[in-house]
Amino acid sequence: MKDTFTHYAGSSILATYLAVTVVIGWFSLRSKVSANSFLNATRALPFPVVTLSYIAANCGALEILGLNAAAAQYGVQAFHFYWIGAIPALIFLSLWVMPLYRRSGIRSVPEYFEERYGPEVRLLNACVVAIMRLLLGGINLYAMAQVLQAILGLPFLEGILLSGGVVLASLLLGGIRATIYNSIFQLALMLTGLVPLVLHHAKSRDSLTLMDKGMRGHLWTATPLNSTTSTFDAIGVVVGLGFVLSFGYWCTDFVLMQRAFAARTDKAARLVPLWSGFAKLLFSMIGVLPGLAAVAKIPGLGQTVRYDQALPLLMRMTYGPVMLGLGLTALVAGLMSGLAANVSAFSALWTQDIYRQSIRKEASESHYLWMGRSAYLLAVIVGGFTSYLTILFGNLMEHIQLLFSIFASPFWAIFLLGIVAQRVNARGAIAGFLSGAGIGVAHLIAFGCGWIRYGSIMNMTFHGAIYSFTTALIVGLLASRGNSEKMQPRILTLDSSIAFGAGTLPIWCLSFVLLTAAIALNVYWR
């Protein structure tokens, strides 16, 4: 009887949420809209909306599920993804990179690559990132199916069809505005459904009593400098995660920049990453503490039960019927937000940066709108197929970090060369990316074949990111030797006026407070 009521409560709350999602998409609809407004909404939204959407784009349920799984598998080491893996990069983005973007007048990261290197590099970046978005959309669909299966018993395929259908309906109606406003609604739901779970297990100290004296319970004291057997090592965490993956993600990720570019003013765009950094500090508790508690609560976790199911199963054991329904809806809401972000990003990339730039440059706005909507449908269908790839990994974060290690790391190297080395050209950028990605794939194959050893897939990913980034950096410089081209006048390199110009004191003060808070948390959990 209790299971029947639980199923009814969860289904009712979830059905209500799904209906509201479509309604928000309908209200986001504009009768007259350009392709850019429908797909990007550049410089069109107020600061609070942009900030909340930016937070939701990163702190969604996919990250919460993935980090809870990582915490259950690796212990408090999962905090690294929130602190060293976010805060320094967000500060650098606010002080240096965001004003660089805004002064260039661009609408997307691929457009910046065109301004710096030319159309070939823009096309390469857009194609690679578009493929990544399809794969990440598949991870979102996989996670939603896992949640629906763990709590409601819904078959995997039916969960994918239901989730993908609702997201597709909302996007077809409202475009990027529907994605942004739905993400804010979904963020509020996620906090409502997950915060009580964190408070419950923090109060009962389940998450603390489980920690051993080794790496599961400490961030730094038991972490070796470099190791082929330890689950994490300091070089991988500091360099691989803390610099390569983190800076590459926060400074060049298409979805995050798409949100930040929607801010109406330059100052607002620079403040968005900093306020999001404070949100990351708070979300670290939601992302890690329940995962630590799940180890003691869920029998067979990591053996007969996948780590990815730790959070939904813990909710089922902790919550009553109504709160379980709300918690289920919170997870699905956050995952749908991530799916919508990846689908809308693919559509914008395909329509604006690939199709419009390289295939059909002269067409009506209505044609590009039709193409954007068609891309939504394609992304959901392909995502459904790629969702099955995630089954090959121990947890969601392993899959996500591997994608960024191979594909995002070399682009971060090319981006960095572009803002500090004026003589690097398109030839160097393309050669650098291809060689970096090639080394990343070769490193993965060598690990899979047992030719090189690491204590975990995650640590392998961190070191692979270092090799990929370094290779792209060196090859990019060498392949540009003998270049006589000069940088285009519009392109800005890093200079002191960007970070120390008029009106930057509040940004520096906020950055100092954010960095101090992150250091304090690292000291506490050391």
DRENDO-359557 format. One record per residue (C-alpha): residue number from 1; x, y, z. Coordinates in nm, 2 decimals, m for minus. Layout:
REM DRENDO-359557
- NUM | X | Y | Z
...
//
This chain:
REM DRENDO-359557
- 1 | 0.00 | 0.00 | 0.00
- 2 | 0.28 | 0.24 | 0.09
- 3 | 0.46 | 0.16 | m0.24
- 4 | 0.14 | 0.23 | m0.43
- 5 | 0.10 | 0.57 | m0.26
- 6 | 0.46 | 0.65 | m0.31
- 7 | 0.43 | 0.57 | m0.68
- 8 | 0.11 | 0.78 | m0.71
- 9 | 0.26 | 1.08 | m0.53
- 10 | 0.58 | 1.07 | m0.73
- 11 | 0.39 | 1.03 | m1.06
- 12 | 0.15 | 1.31 | m0.98
- 13 | 0.42 | 1.57 | m0.88
- 14 | 0.63 | 1.47 | m1.18
- 15 | 0.34 | 1.50 | m1.42
- 16 | 0.26 | 1.84 | m1.29
- 17 | 0.62 | 1.95 | m1.34
- 18 | 0.63 | 1.82 | m1.69
- 19 | 0.32 | 2.01 | m1.78
- 20 | 0.46 | 2.33 | m1.63
- 21 | 0.78 | 2.29 | m1.83
- 22 | 0.58 | 2.29 | m2.16
- 23 | 0.37 | 2.59 | m2.04
- 24 | 0.69 | 2.79 | m1.97
- 25 | 0.81 | 2.71 | m2.32
- 26 | 0.48 | 2.83 | m2.46
- 27 | 0.50 | 3.16 | m2.27
- 28 | 0.85 | 3.21 | m2.39
- 29 | 0.73 | 3.21 | m2.75
- 30 | 0.78 | 3.53 | m2.94
- 31 | 0.57 | 3.61 | m3.25
- 32 | 0.85 | 3.79 | m3.43
- 33 | 1.20 | 3.66 | m3.36
- 34 | 1.53 | 3.64 | m3.54
- 35 | 1.74 | 3.33 | m3.55
- 36 | 1.99 | 3.47 | m3.31
- 37 | 1.72 | 3.58 | m3.06
- 38 | 1.56 | 3.23 | m3.08
- 39 | 1.89 | 3.04 | m3.05
- 40 | 2.12 | 3.27 | m2.84
- 41 | 1.94 | 3.58 | m2.70
- 42 | 2.26 | 3.78 | m2.69
- 43 | 2.26 | 4.09 | m2.47
- 44 | 1.89 | 4.05 | m2.42
- 45 | 1.83 | 3.94 | m2.05
- 46 | 1.86 | 4.11 | m1.71
- 47 | 2.15 | 4.02 | m1.47
- 48 | 1.95 | 3.81 | m1.21
- 49 | 1.80 | 3.59 | m1.49
- 50 | 2.14 | 3.54 | m1.65
- 51 | 2.31 | 3.46 | m1.32
- 52 | 2.05 | 3.21 | m1.21
- 53 | 2.06 | 3.05 | m1.55
- 54 | 2.44 | 3.03 | m1.55
- 55 | 2.43 | 2.86 | m1.21
- 56 | 2.16 | 2.62 | m1.33
- 57 | 2.36 | 2.53 | m1.64
- 58 | 2.65 | 2.40 | m1.43
- 59 | 2.49 | 2.31 | m1.10
- 60 | 2.23 | 2.09 | m1.25
- 61 | 2.12 | 1.74 | m1.15
- 62 | 2.36 | 1.58 | m1.39
- 63 | 2.65 | 1.73 | m1.19
- 64 | 2.47 | 1.65 | m0.86
- 65 | 2.42 | 1.29 | m0.96
- 66 | 2.77 | 1.26 | m1.10
- 67 | 2.94 | 1.41 | m0.80
- 68 | 2.73 | 1.21 | m0.56
- 69 | 2.84 | 0.90 | m0.75
- 70 | 3.20 | 1.02 | m0.74
- 71 | 3.18 | 1.09 | m0.36
- 72 | 3.04 | 0.74 | m0.30
- 73 | 3.33 | 0.60 | m0.51
- 74 | 3.62 | 0.83 | m0.41
- 75 | 3.51 | 1.00 | m0.09
- 76 | 3.57 | 1.37 | m0.01
- 77 | 3.81 | 1.39 | m0.31
- 78 | 3.49 | 1.48 | m0.50
- 79 | 3.51 | 1.83 | m0.34
- 80 | 3.80 | 1.90 | m0.58
- 81 | 3.55 | 1.93 | m0.87
- 82 | 3.38 | 2.22 | m0.69
- 83 | 3.67 | 2.41 | m0.54
- 84 | 4.01 | 2.38 | m0.72
- 85 | 3.81 | 2.27 | m1.02
- 86 | 3.60 | 2.58 | m1.04
- 87 | 3.69 | 2.88 | m0.82
- 88 | 4.03 | 2.99 | m0.97
- 89 | 3.89 | 2.96 | m1.33
- 90 | 3.58 | 3.16 | m1.25
- 91 | 3.79 | 3.44 | m1.11
- 92 | 4.02 | 3.44 | m1.41
- 93 | 3.71 | 3.44 | m1.64
- 94 | 3.56 | 3.74 | m1.46
- 95 | 3.89 | 3.95 | m1.45
- 96 | 4.04 | 3.87 | m1.79
- 97 | 3.85 | 3.66 | m2.03
- 98 | 3.49 | 3.79 | m2.01
- 99 | 3.59 | 4.15 | m2.09
- 100 | 3.80 | 4.01 | m2.38
- 101 | 3.49 | 3.84 | m2.52
- 102 | 3.26 | 4.14 | m2.46
- 103 | 3.50 | 4.39 | m2.63
- 104 | 3.52 | 4.16 | m2.93
- 105 | 3.14 | 4.19 | m2.98
- 106 | 3.10 | 3.82 | m3.04
- 107 | 2.79 | 3.60 | m2.99
- 108 | 2.95 | 3.26 | m2.94
- 109 | 3.29 | 3.10 | m2.86
- 110 | 3.33 | 2.97 | m3.22
- 111 | 3.28 | 3.32 | m3.34
- 112 | 3.57 | 3.43 | m3.12
- 113 | 3.79 | 3.16 | m3.28
- 114 | 3.70 | 3.30 | m3.62
- 115 | 3.79 | 3.66 | m3.52
- 116 | 4.12 | 3.53 | m3.39
- 117 | 4.22 | 3.26 | m3.63
- 118 | 3.98 | 3.26 | m3.92
- 119 | 3.67 | 3.07 | m4.05
- 120 | 3.85 | 2.73 | m4.06
- 121 | 3.92 | 2.72 | m3.69
- 122 | 3.56 | 2.84 | m3.62
- 123 | 3.42 | 2.56 | m3.82
- 124 | 3.65 | 2.30 | m3.65
- 125 | 3.56 | 2.43 | m3.31
- 126 | 3.19 | 2.43 | m3.39
- 127 | 3.19 | 2.08 | m3.53
- 128 | 3.38 | 1.93 | m3.23
- 129 | 3.17 | 2.11 | m2.97
- 130 | 2.85 | 2.01 | m3.15
- 131 | 2.95 | 1.65 | m3.13
- 132 | 3.03 | 1.69 | m2.76
- 133 | 2.69 | 1.84 | m2.70
- 134 | 2.52 | 1.54 | m2.86
- 135 | 2.72 | 1.31 | m2.63
- 136 | 2.65 | 1.51 | m2.32
- 137 | 2.28 | 1.52 | m2.41
- 138 | 2.30 | 1.14 | m2.42
- 139 | 2.45 | 1.14 | m2.07
- 140 | 2.16 | 1.36 | m1.95
- 141 | 1.90 | 1.12 | m2.10
- 142 | 2.08 | 0.82 | m1.95
- 143 | 2.08 | 0.99 | m1.60
- 144 | 1.71 | 1.07 | m1.63
- 145 | 1.62 | 0.72 | m1.72
- 146 | 1.83 | 0.59 | m1.43
- 147 | 1.64 | 0.82 | m1.19
- 148 | 1.30 | 0.72 | m1.32
- 149 | 1.39 | 0.35 | m1.31
- 150 | 1.54 | 0.37 | m0.96
- 151 | 1.24 | 0.54 | m0.80
- 152 | 0.93 | 0.47 | m1.02
- 153 | 1.05 | 0.15 | m1.18
- 154 | 1.00 | 0.30 | m1.53
- 155 | 1.18 | 0.10 | m1.80
- 156 | 1.50 | 0.26 | m1.93
- 157 | 1.37 | 0.32 | m2.29
- 158 | 1.04 | 0.47 | m2.17
- 159 | 1.23 | 0.71 | m1.94
- 160 | 1.43 | 0.83 | m2.24
- 161 | 1.13 | 0.88 | m2.46
- 162 | 0.93 | 1.07 | m2.19
- 163 | 1.22 | 1.30 | m2.09
- 164 | 1.33 | 1.37 | m2.45
- 165 | 0.97 | 1.44 | m2.56
- 166 | 0.90 | 1.70 | m2.29
- 167 | 1.23 | 1.88 | m2.35
- 168 | 1.18 | 1.88 | m2.73
- 169 | 0.82 | 2.03 | m2.69
- 170 | 0.94 | 2.31 | m2.47
- 171 | 1.24 | 2.40 | m2.69
- 172 | 1.03 | 2.40 | m3.01
- 173 | 0.79 | 2.65 | m2.85
- 174 | 1.03 | 2.89 | m2.69
- 175 | 1.39 | 2.83 | m2.80
- 176 | 1.68 | 2.95 | m2.58
- 177 | 1.44 | 3.17 | m2.37
- 178 | 1.24 | 2.86 | m2.28
- 179 | 1.57 | 2.69 | m2.18
- 180 | 1.68 | 2.98 | m1.96
- 181 | 1.36 | 3.04 | m1.78
- 182 | 1.29 | 2.67 | m1.73
- 183 | 1.64 | 2.63 | m1.59
- 184 | 1.57 | 2.89 | m1.32
- 185 | 1.24 | 2.71 | m1.23
- 186 | 1.42 | 2.38 | m1.23
- 187 | 1.70 | 2.51 | m1.01
- 188 | 1.44 | 2.62 | m0.75
- 189 | 1.28 | 2.28 | m0.76
- 190 | 1.61 | 2.10 | m0.73
- 191 | 1.71 | 2.30 | m0.42
- 192 | 1.37 | 2.23 | m0.26
- 193 | 1.39 | 1.86 | m0.32
- 194 | 1.76 | 1.80 | m0.23
- 195 | 1.85 | 2.04 | 0.06
- 196 | 1.63 | 1.84 | 0.31
- 197 | 1.83 | 1.53 | 0.22
- 198 | 2.16 | 1.70 | 0.28
- 199 | 2.04 | 1.85 | 0.62
- 200 | 1.91 | 1.51 | 0.73
- 201 | 2.23 | 1.32 | 0.67
- 202 | 2.46 | 1.61 | 0.79
- 203 | 2.26 | 1.61 | 1.12
- 204 | 2.28 | 1.24 | 1.16
- 205 | 2.66 | 1.26 | 1.07
- 206 | 2.62 | 0.96 | 0.83
- 207 | 2.85 | 1.14 | 0.58
- 208 | 3.12 | 1.20 | 0.84
- 209 | 3.14 | 0.87 | 1.04
- 210 | 3.22 | 0.68 | 0.72
- 211 | 3.54 | 0.86 | 0.63
- 212 | 3.86 | 0.67 | 0.67
- 213 | 4.19 | 0.83 | 0.76
- 214 | 4.31 | 0.80 | 0.41
- 215 | 4.21 | 0.97 | 0.09
- 216 | 3.84 | 0.91 | 0.13
- 217 | 3.84 | 1.14 | 0.43
- 218 | 4.10 | 1.40 | 0.33
- 219 | 4.17 | 1.62 | 0.03
- 220 | 4.54 | 1.66 | 0.06
- 221 | 4.71 | 1.50 | 0.36
- 222 | 4.70 | 1.14 | 0.22
- 223 | 4.73 | 1.24 | m0.15
- 224 | 5.06 | 1.14 | m0.32
- 225 | 5.24 | 1.38 | m0.55
- 226 | 5.24 | 1.13 | m0.84
- 227 | 5.11 | 0.77 | m0.84
- 228 | 5.02 | 0.49 | m1.07
- 229 | 4.81 | 0.31 | m0.81
- 230 | 4.64 | 0.59 | m0.61
- 231 | 4.29 | 0.69 | m0.71
- 232 | 4.40 | 1.06 | m0.72
- 233 | 4.74 | 1.23 | m0.71
- 234 | 4.84 | 1.59 | m0.66
- 235 | 4.97 | 1.65 | m1.01
- 236 | 4.65 | 1.52 | m1.17
- 237 | 4.43 | 1.72 | m0.94
- 238 | 4.62 | 2.05 | m0.94
- 239 | 4.74 | 2.06 | m1.30
- 240 | 4.50 | 1.83 | m1.49
- 241 | 4.18 | 1.93 | m1.31
- 242 | 4.27 | 2.26 | m1.15
- 243 | 4.42 | 2.42 | m1.46
- 244 | 4.36 | 2.23 | m1.78
- 245 | 4.01 | 2.09 | m1.74
- 246 | 3.88 | 2.37 | m1.51
- 247 | 4.00 | 2.67 | m1.71
- 248 | 3.92 | 2.51 | m2.04
- 249 | 3.56 | 2.44 | m1.92
- 250 | 3.48 | 2.77 | m1.75
- 251 | 3.65 | 3.00 | m2.00
- 252 | 3.54 | 2.83 | m2.33
- 253 | 3.24 | 2.61 | m2.27
- 254 | 2.97 | 2.70 | m2.52
- 255 | 2.67 | 2.67 | m2.29
- 256 | 2.81 | 2.88 | m2.01
- 257 | 2.93 | 3.15 | m2.24
- 258 | 2.60 | 3.15 | m2.42
- 259 | 2.44 | 3.23 | m2.09
- 260 | 2.69 | 3.49 | m1.99
- 261 | 2.67 | 3.66 | m2.34
- 262 | 2.29 | 3.71 | m2.27
- 263 | 2.37 | 3.97 | m2.00
- 264 | 2.28 | 4.32 | m2.12
- 265 | 2.58 | 4.50 | m1.98
- 266 | 2.96 | 4.43 | m1.96
- 267 | 2.97 | 4.47 | m1.59
- 268 | 2.68 | 4.22 | m1.54
- 269 | 2.86 | 3.97 | m1.76
- 270 | 3.17 | 3.99 | m1.54
- 271 | 2.98 | 3.96 | m1.22
- 272 | 2.79 | 3.65 | m1.33
- 273 | 3.09 | 3.40 | m1.29
- 274 | 3.18 | 3.54 | m0.94
- 275 | 2.83 | 3.50 | m0.79
- 276 | 2.81 | 3.16 | m0.95
- 277 | 3.13 | 3.08 | m0.77
- 278 | 2.96 | 3.14 | m0.43
- 279 | 2.68 | 2.91 | m0.55
- 280 | 2.94 | 2.64 | m0.63
- 281 | 3.06 | 2.65 | m0.27
- 282 | 2.71 | 2.59 | m0.15
- 283 | 2.63 | 2.32 | m0.41
- 284 | 2.95 | 2.13 | m0.31
- 285 | 2.76 | 2.01 | 0.01
- 286 | 2.46 | 1.89 | m0.20
- 287 | 2.69 | 1.72 | m0.44
- 288 | 2.92 | 1.54 | m0.20
- 289 | 2.77 | 1.48 | 0.15
- 290 | 2.48 | 1.25 | 0.04
- 291 | 2.72 | 1.04 | m0.17
- 292 | 2.94 | 0.99 | 0.14
- 293 | 2.63 | 0.88 | 0.34
- 294 | 2.51 | 0.64 | 0.06
- 295 | 2.81 | 0.41 | 0.12
- 296 | 2.68 | 0.30 | 0.46
- 297 | 2.31 | 0.31 | 0.37
- 298 | 2.30 | 0.12 | 0.03
- 299 | 2.41 | m0.24 | 0.03
- 300 | 2.62 | m0.35 | m0.27
- 301 | 2.68 | 0.00 | m0.39
- 302 | 2.95 | m0.01 | m0.66
- 303 | 2.91 | m0.39 | m0.69
- 304 | 2.55 | m0.50 | m0.76
- 305 | 2.43 | m0.14 | m0.76
- 306 | 2.57 | 0.14 | m0.99
- 307 | 2.72 | 0.44 | m0.82
- 308 | 2.49 | 0.66 | m1.04
- 309 | 2.19 | 0.53 | m0.85
- 310 | 2.33 | 0.63 | m0.51
- 311 | 2.13 | 0.95 | m0.48
- 312 | 1.79 | 0.84 | m0.60
- 313 | 1.81 | 0.52 | m0.39
- 314 | 1.92 | 0.73 | m0.08
- 315 | 1.62 | 0.95 | m0.14
- 316 | 1.39 | 0.65 | m0.16
- 317 | 1.53 | 0.53 | 0.18
- 318 | 1.51 | 0.87 | 0.35
- 319 | 1.20 | 1.05 | 0.22
- 320 | 0.83 | 0.98 | 0.27
- 321 | 0.59 | 0.96 | m0.03
- 322 | 0.54 | 1.33 | m0.08
- 323 | 0.90 | 1.43 | m0.03
- 324 | 1.01 | 1.14 | m0.25
- 325 | 0.78 | 1.27 | m0.53
- 326 | 0.93 | 1.62 | m0.48
- 327 | 1.29 | 1.48 | m0.47
- 328 | 1.23 | 1.28 | m0.79
- 329 | 1.09 | 1.58 | m0.96
- 330 | 1.39 | 1.78 | m0.85
- 331 | 1.63 | 1.54 | m1.00
- 332 | 1.43 | 1.51 | m1.33
- 333 | 1.40 | 1.89 | m1.34
- 334 | 1.77 | 1.94 | m1.31
- 335 | 1.85 | 1.68 | m1.56
- 336 | 1.60 | 1.82 | m1.81
- 337 | 1.76 | 2.16 | m1.76
- 338 | 2.10 | 2.01 | m1.86
- 339 | 1.94 | 1.82 | m2.16
- 340 | 1.77 | 2.14 | m2.28
- 341 | 2.10 | 2.33 | m2.25
- 342 | 2.29 | 2.07 | m2.46
- 343 | 2.02 | 2.04 | m2.72
- 344 | 1.98 | 2.42 | m2.76
- 345 | 2.36 | 2.45 | m2.77
- 346 | 2.38 | 2.19 | m3.05
- 347 | 2.11 | 2.37 | m3.24
- 348 | 2.28 | 2.71 | m3.21
- 349 | 2.61 | 2.56 | m3.32
- 350 | 2.47 | 2.38 | m3.62
- 351 | 2.25 | 2.66 | m3.74
- 352 | 2.46 | 2.97 | m3.66
- 353 | 2.82 | 2.85 | m3.67
- 354 | 2.81 | 2.57 | m3.92
- 355 | 2.51 | 2.58 | m4.15
- 356 | 2.48 | 2.96 | m4.18
- 357 | 2.86 | 3.02 | m4.21
- 358 | 2.97 | 2.73 | m4.43
- 359 | 2.67 | 2.58 | m4.61
- 360 | 2.41 | 2.84 | m4.68
- 361 | 2.51 | 3.20 | m4.61
- 362 | 2.22 | 3.37 | m4.77
- 363 | 1.88 | 3.26 | m4.66
- 364 | 1.58 | 3.41 | m4.48
- 365 | 1.54 | 3.43 | m4.10
- 366 | 1.25 | 3.19 | m4.13
- 367 | 1.47 | 2.93 | m4.30
- 368 | 1.73 | 2.95 | m4.02
- 369 | 1.46 | 2.93 | m3.76
- 370 | 1.33 | 2.61 | m3.93
- 371 | 1.68 | 2.47 | m3.94
- 372 | 1.72 | 2.55 | m3.57
- 373 | 1.40 | 2.36 | m3.48
- 374 | 1.50 | 2.07 | m3.69
- 375 | 1.84 | 2.05 | m3.51
- 376 | 1.65 | 2.03 | m3.18
- 377 | 1.48 | 1.71 | m3.30
- 378 | 1.80 | 1.56 | m3.44
- 379 | 1.98 | 1.63 | m3.11
- 380 | 1.72 | 1.45 | m2.90
- 381 | 1.71 | 1.15 | m3.13
- 382 | 2.09 | 1.11 | m3.14
- 383 | 2.11 | 1.17 | m2.77
- 384 | 1.88 | 0.88 | m2.71
- 385 | 2.12 | 0.65 | m2.90
- 386 | 2.43 | 0.79 | m2.73
- 387 | 2.28 | 0.75 | m2.39
- 388 | 2.37 | 0.38 | m2.40
- 389 | 2.74 | 0.46 | m2.41
- 390 | 2.74 | 0.58 | m2.05
- 391 | 2.67 | 0.23 | m1.93
- 392 | 3.04 | 0.15 | m2.01
- 393 | 3.16 | 0.39 | m1.73
- 394 | 3.16 | 0.35 | m1.35
- 395 | 2.99 | 0.68 | m1.30
- 396 | 2.87 | 0.98 | m1.49
- 397 | 3.16 | 1.21 | m1.40
- 398 | 3.41 | 0.97 | m1.55
- 399 | 3.23 | 0.99 | m1.89
- 400 | 3.20 | 1.37 | m1.88
- 401 | 3.56 | 1.44 | m1.77
- 402 | 3.69 | 1.20 | m2.04
- 403 | 3.51 | 1.39 | m2.31
- 404 | 3.65 | 1.73 | m2.19
- 405 | 3.99 | 1.58 | m2.15
- 406 | 4.02 | 1.47 | m2.51
- 407 | 3.83 | 1.75 | m2.69
- 408 | 3.82 | 2.06 | m2.47
- 409 | 4.18 | 2.05 | m2.34
- 410 | 4.34 | 2.11 | m2.68
- 411 | 4.10 | 2.39 | m2.76
- 412 | 4.19 | 2.55 | m2.43
- 413 | 4.55 | 2.54 | m2.53
- 414 | 4.47 | 2.71 | m2.87
- 415 | 4.25 | 2.97 | m2.69
- 416 | 4.53 | 3.05 | m2.45
- 417 | 4.79 | 3.08 | m2.73
- 418 | 4.55 | 3.31 | m2.91
- 419 | 4.54 | 3.56 | m2.62
- 420 | 4.91 | 3.56 | m2.53
- 421 | 5.10 | 3.49 | m2.85
- 422 | 5.02 | 3.72 | m3.14
- 423 | 5.21 | 3.52 | m3.40
- 424 | 5.01 | 3.19 | m3.36
- 425 | 4.80 | 3.14 | m3.68
- 426 | 4.52 | 2.92 | m3.81
- 427 | 4.77 | 2.66 | m3.93
- 428 | 4.92 | 2.63 | m3.58
- 429 | 4.57 | 2.63 | m3.42
- 430 | 4.44 | 2.34 | m3.63
- 431 | 4.77 | 2.14 | m3.60
- 432 | 4.77 | 2.20 | m3.23
- 433 | 4.41 | 2.08 | m3.18
- 434 | 4.44 | 1.77 | m3.39
- 435 | 4.77 | 1.66 | m3.23
- 436 | 4.64 | 1.73 | m2.88
- 437 | 4.32 | 1.53 | m2.94
- 438 | 4.52 | 1.26 | m3.10
- 439 | 4.74 | 1.23 | m2.80
- 440 | 4.43 | 1.22 | m2.58
- 441 | 4.29 | 0.93 | m2.77
- 442 | 4.62 | 0.75 | m2.78
- 443 | 4.66 | 0.79 | m2.41
- 444 | 4.31 | 0.64 | m2.35
- 445 | 4.39 | 0.34 | m2.58
- 446 | 4.72 | 0.28 | m2.40
- 447 | 4.53 | 0.28 | m2.06
- 448 | 4.26 | 0.05 | m2.19
- 449 | 4.52 | m0.19 | m2.32
- 450 | 4.71 | m0.19 | m1.99
- 451 | 5.02 | m0.03 | m2.13
- 452 | 5.01 | 0.25 | m1.88
- 453 | 4.86 | 0.23 | m1.53
- 454 | 4.66 | 0.46 | m1.31
- 455 | 4.47 | 0.40 | m0.98
- 456 | 4.14 | 0.51 | m1.14
- 457 | 3.98 | 0.62 | m1.46
- 458 | 3.94 | 0.97 | m1.32
- 459 | 4.31 | 1.01 | m1.25
- 460 | 4.38 | 0.87 | m1.60
- 461 | 4.16 | 1.15 | m1.73
- 462 | 4.34 | 1.42 | m1.54
- 463 | 4.68 | 1.31 | m1.67
- 464 | 4.54 | 1.27 | m2.02
- 465 | 4.42 | 1.63 | m2.01
- 466 | 4.77 | 1.74 | m1.92
- 467 | 4.93 | 1.55 | m2.21
- 468 | 4.66 | 1.67 | m2.46
- 469 | 4.69 | 2.04 | m2.35
- 470 | 5.07 | 2.03 | m2.35
- 471 | 5.09 | 1.87 | m2.70
- 472 | 4.85 | 2.12 | m2.84
- 473 | 5.04 | 2.41 | m2.69
- 474 | 5.38 | 2.29 | m2.83
- 475 | 5.26 | 2.19 | m3.17
- 476 | 5.05 | 2.51 | m3.20
- 477 | 5.36 | 2.72 | m3.14
- 478 | 5.59 | 2.51 | m3.37
- 479 | 5.34 | 2.49 | m3.66
- 480 | 5.31 | 2.87 | m3.65
- 481 | 5.68 | 2.94 | m3.69
- 482 | 5.77 | 3.15 | m3.99
- 483 | 5.43 | 3.31 | m3.99
- 484 | 5.43 | 3.67 | m4.11
- 485 | 5.06 | 3.75 | m4.05
- 486 | 4.97 | 4.01 | m3.79
- 487 | 4.68 | 3.99 | m3.56
- 488 | 4.36 | 4.15 | m3.67
- 489 | 4.31 | 4.49 | m3.50
- 490 | 3.98 | 4.40 | m3.34
- 491 | 4.13 | 4.11 | m3.14
- 492 | 4.23 | 4.19 | m2.79
- 493 | 4.51 | 4.02 | m2.60
- 494 | 4.54 | 4.02 | m2.23
- 495 | 4.66 | 4.36 | m2.09
- 496 | 4.64 | 4.54 | m1.76
- 497 | 4.36 | 4.77 | m1.87
- 498 | 4.12 | 4.47 | m1.88
- 499 | 4.17 | 4.36 | m1.52
- 500 | 4.27 | 4.70 | m1.36
- 501 | 4.05 | 4.94 | m1.55
- 502 | 3.80 | 5.19 | m1.40
- 503 | 3.52 | 5.03 | m1.19
- 504 | 3.70 | 4.70 | m1.13
- 505 | 3.75 | 4.74 | m0.76
- 506 | 3.42 | 4.57 | m0.66
- 507 | 3.51 | 4.28 | m0.89
- 508 | 3.85 | 4.24 | m0.73
- 509 | 3.70 | 4.25 | m0.38
- 510 | 3.44 | 3.99 | m0.46
- 511 | 3.71 | 3.78 | m0.62
- 512 | 3.92 | 3.80 | m0.31
- 513 | 3.64 | 3.69 | m0.08
- 514 | 3.55 | 3.40 | m0.31
- 515 | 3.91 | 3.27 | m0.33
- 516 | 3.95 | 3.31 | 0.05
- 517 | 3.64 | 3.10 | 0.11
- 518 | 3.76 | 2.83 | m0.12
- 519 | 4.10 | 2.81 | 0.04
- 520 | 3.93 | 2.80 | 0.39
- 521 | 3.72 | 2.50 | 0.28
- 522 | 4.03 | 2.32 | 0.15
- 523 | 4.21 | 2.38 | 0.48
- 524 | 3.91 | 2.24 | 0.67
- 525 | 3.89 | 1.92 | 0.47
- 526 | 4.26 | 1.89 | 0.42
//
